[in-house]
Amino acid sequence: MSQVRIDKRIPQGKLVASGHLACPGCAAPLAMKLALNTLGSNTIVVMPASCFTIIAGPWPQSSLQVPVFHTAFATGPAVASGVRAALDQQGKHDTTVLVWVGDGGTFDIGLQSLSGAAERNENIIYVCYDNEAYMNTGIQRSSATPWGAWTTTTPAQFPEASPKKDMLAIMAAHNIPYAATATAAYPVDFVEKVQKAKAMRGTRFIHLLSPCPPGWKCGDDEGLELARMAVQSRVFPMLEVEHGQRWRLTMYHVGESVEPYLRRQGRFRHLSAEQVAHIQAGIDARWAQLVKRVEADSLVGV
Amino acid sequence: MKKVMVGNHAVAWGVRLARVEVISAYPITPQTQVVEKLSEMCADGTLPARFIKVESEHSAMAAVIGASAAGVRAFTASSSHGLLYMHEMLHWAGGSRLPIVMVNVNRSVGAPWNIWTDQNDSLSQRDTGWVQLYCETNQEVVDTTIVAFKLAESLNVPVMLMLDGFYLSHTAEPVDVPDQELVDRFLPKRVATYKLDTEQPHAFGALVKPDAYMEMRWMQQEAFRQVPEALAGIEQDWARMFGRSYGAIESYRADDAELLLVTSGTVTSTARAVVDARRGNGEKIGLLKIKMFRPFPTALVRDALRGVPRVAVLDRNVSPGHGGIFAEELRSALYDLPDAERPELFGFVLGLGGRDITPAVIDEIIEQTRAGTVPSREDLWVGVNP
């Protein structure tokens, strides 16, 4: 038996039970565990329709050891606004309201209510765990699906034709106190972002890349490694934005080629060399733009 | 304290007296004065509620669902397309058994655009698991708003209260504003049976499999079965304290009537005047007002209509391809009366999109009902020029 040493910066706790119903290799329960153990038991979770509706477990069980309100697809931020108002009316200002939503519920059907809550600067934490398609219904494209990807509604002969929506920029444009990207593959970075969010008030948004082995067509044990590759190839840079103004990269990004990241996933298997080059060019262009923005804010170099 | 106020302000006064803790709403004609008045009350501190001004009605209903699930008294108001936009969340509130009260100012539904009254907006929400109460006067609106919270919280069912757009929402009437201290005694602060509580964590609304879903629907049905009796008891308390009550239905000059008009909403007031005039002429004509549409007060209407020779149902709504909705519900309620006691039921569709229902229109309905030999299978449309 080899001993596993856990980084002391990772909070331990039992707020997510081991009996959840996620697919093997799903990164979402790991992220939930990191988030809840950081936020603590004085947290209420609002859960619109998503994979996590299933992962959390059917009645009368629940894998989350905090109160959960399951709700309809588009309503996470609005329900959370109501919960927040009711808690405040009862003097429970220190209870955290956490909305936990997938990419479909954030980028697509829930965008209106999210924008409304952010504009009102509701005192909630919103985590979008993004597996880049409607995975719970069987891998259909969403506006979080990257260009060129196969899904069941974007077959390989005619793969996803639109680039992924820039959700962080949209949220930053609401000038909310905190918006960040993260992934469970970098747990310390994620935990620190949740801690930072917890210490603030107002709308706090975390966009979490969450690998999905069945949807990405990779091995059960490859998800976290792929998420690391997504960060290091600058497909999904680690960022935080405060009050819509101060953009900052939260770690060093090597700038690896994107090709190995794409080739390891069945959803990109059909891509030609030209298409891979097109993706690489897009990443390089977005990175250059991002570096300019971060340097303009001149907080931390790259 | 007597005040002259429009129906929309009567709603706001009811909400204020009920000491609602969280409000969320989105403006729509002809409900806007409700949200304006409530905003004023929240701003000047006379109503210390949190008012969440959301970006849509879908979110308004979602926000009051969140607030109610977290244990407080919550309210919203809408109309027409706003109510329809809430549809998904009306089901969610009903299924979650949350004691939310909402007001719907009855307005027709597009296309084409029309802002005037009819009941197709709320009647199309019939099966969402909400109690539906239709009001006739502004006094009834104030009183029923408060009564609705008591009813909702006693059975964990949401309650929707209706008033006709413009005919009531924008019409000023004298209202006896109930005394706050008495209202507080009648309706104490809400104590939630179940709520989101970090001390006692539970999951609400999680996936329920076929082996238990039906039992939950059955429990909802059981709660609805108890509504008529609960409402009667609550109204008795209200009457003792405030000297007024309305009932799920009301029979007006119905004794020995050979013809009964059946109405809901403000048409009732017009029909009362017609009935008074006819009774003045010695004609045996009366009125049945239906206030509660869901749960449908089947036993009550059966007793009220048993043995009445002819009934004329005035429907300010239509189910395309079928007919007037109240008439259809009544036919169903009266079906198992013995033949000798079952009234002949004449259905009339009228007043859609705010078309005026005058005493002359009701007189015409009375004459048609008397002249008819057998009721037509299809409800008659009144005043239509095709």
Boltz contact constraints between the chains, C-beta under 6 A:
constraints:
  - contact:
      token1: [A, 42]
      token2: [B, 198]
      max_distance: 6.0
  - contact:
      token1: [A, 44]
      token2: [B, 196]
      max_distance: 6.0
  - contact:
      token1: [A, 58]
      token2: [B, 206]
      max_distance: 6.0
  - contact:
      token1: [A, 58]
      token2: [B, 207]
      max_distance: 6.0
  - contact:
      token1: [A, 59]
      token2: [B, 206]
      max_distance: 6.0
  - contact:
      token1: [A, 59]
      token2: [B, 208]
      max_distance: 6.0
  - contact:
      token1: [A, 62]
      token2: [B, 203]
      max_distance: 6.0
  - contact:
      token1: [A, 66]
      token2: [B, 201]
      max_distance: 6.0
  - contact:
      token1: [A, 67]
      token2: [B, 196]
      max_distance: 6.0
  - contact:
      token1: [A, 67]
      token2: [B, 201]
      max_distance: 6.0
  - contact:
      token1: [A, 68]
      token2: [B, 203]
      max_distance: 6.0
  - contact:
      token1: [A, 69]
      token2: [B, 69]
      max_distance: 6.0
  - contact:
      token1: [A, 69]
      token2: [B, 196]
      max_distance: 6.0
  - contact:
      token1: [A, 69]
      token2: [B, 204]
      max_distance: 6.0
  - contact:
      token1: [A, 70]
      token2: [B, 205]
      max_distance: 6.0
  - contact:
      token1: [A, 70]
      token2: [B, 206]
      max_distance: 6.0
  - contact:
      token1: [A, 72]
      token2: [B, 88]
      max_distance: 6.0
  - contact:
      token1: [A, 72]
      token2: [B, 92]
      max_distance: 6.0
  - contact:
      token1: [A, 75]
      token2: [B, 62]
      max_distance: 6.0
  - contact:
      token1: [A, 78]
      token2: [B, 59]
      max_distance: 6.0
  - contact:
      token1: [A, 78]
      token2: [B, 62]
      max_distance: 6.0
  - contact:
      token1: [A, 78]
      token2: [B, 63]
      max_distance: 6.0
  - contact:
      token1: [A, 79]
      token2: [B, 62]
      max_distance: 6.0
  - contact:
      token1: [A, 79]
      token2: [B, 65]
      max_distance: 6.0
  - contact:
      token1: [A, 79]
      token2: [B, 66]
      max_distance: 6.0
  - contact:
      token1: [A, 81]
      token2: [B, 52]
      max_distance: 6.0
  - contact:
      token1: [A, 81]
      token2: [B, 63]
      max_distance: 6.0
  - contact:
      token1: [A, 82]
      token2: [B, 63]
      max_distance: 6.0
  - contact:
      token1: [A, 82]
      token2: [B, 64]
      max_distance: 6.0
  - contact:
      token1: [A, 82]
      token2: [B, 66]
      max_distance: 6.0
  - contact:
      token1: [A, 82]
      token2: [B, 67]
      max_distance: 6.0
  - contact:
      token1: [A, 83]
      token2: [B, 66]
      max_distance: 6.0
  - contact:
      token1: [A, 83]
      token2: [B, 70]
      max_distance: 6.0
  - contact:
      token1: [A, 85]
      token2: [B, 22]
      max_distance: 6.0
  - contact:
      token1: [A, 85]
      token2: [B, 50]
      max_distance: 6.0
  - contact:
      token1: [A, 85]
      token2: [B, 52]
      max_distance: 6.0
  - contact:
      token1: [A, 85]
      token2: [B, 67]
      max_distance: 6.0
  - contact:
      token1: [A, 86]
      token2: [B, 22]
      max_distance: 6.0
  - contact:
      token1: [A, 86]
      token2: [B, 67]
      max_distance: 6.0
  - contact:
      token1: [A, 86]
      token2: [B, 70]
      max_distance: 6.0
  - contact:
      token1: [A, 86]
      token2: [B, 72]
      max_distance: 6.0
  - contact:
      token1: [A, 87]
      token2: [B, 70]
      max_distance: 6.0
  - contact:
      token1: [A, 89]
      token2: [B, 21]
      max_distance: 6.0
  - contact:
      token1: [A, 89]
      token2: [B, 50]
      max_distance: 6.0
  - contact:
      token1: [A, 89]
      token2: [B, 72]
      max_distance: 6.0
  - contact:
      token1: [A, 95]
      token2: [B, 198]
      max_distance: 6.0
  - contact:
      token1: [A, 113]
      token2: [B, 59]
      max_distance: 6.0
  - contact:
      token1: [A, 116]
      token2: [B, 54]
      max_distance: 6.0
  - contact:
      token1: [A, 116]
      token2: [B, 55]
      max_distance: 6.0
  - contact:
      token1: [A, 116]
      token2: [B, 59]
      max_distance: 6.0
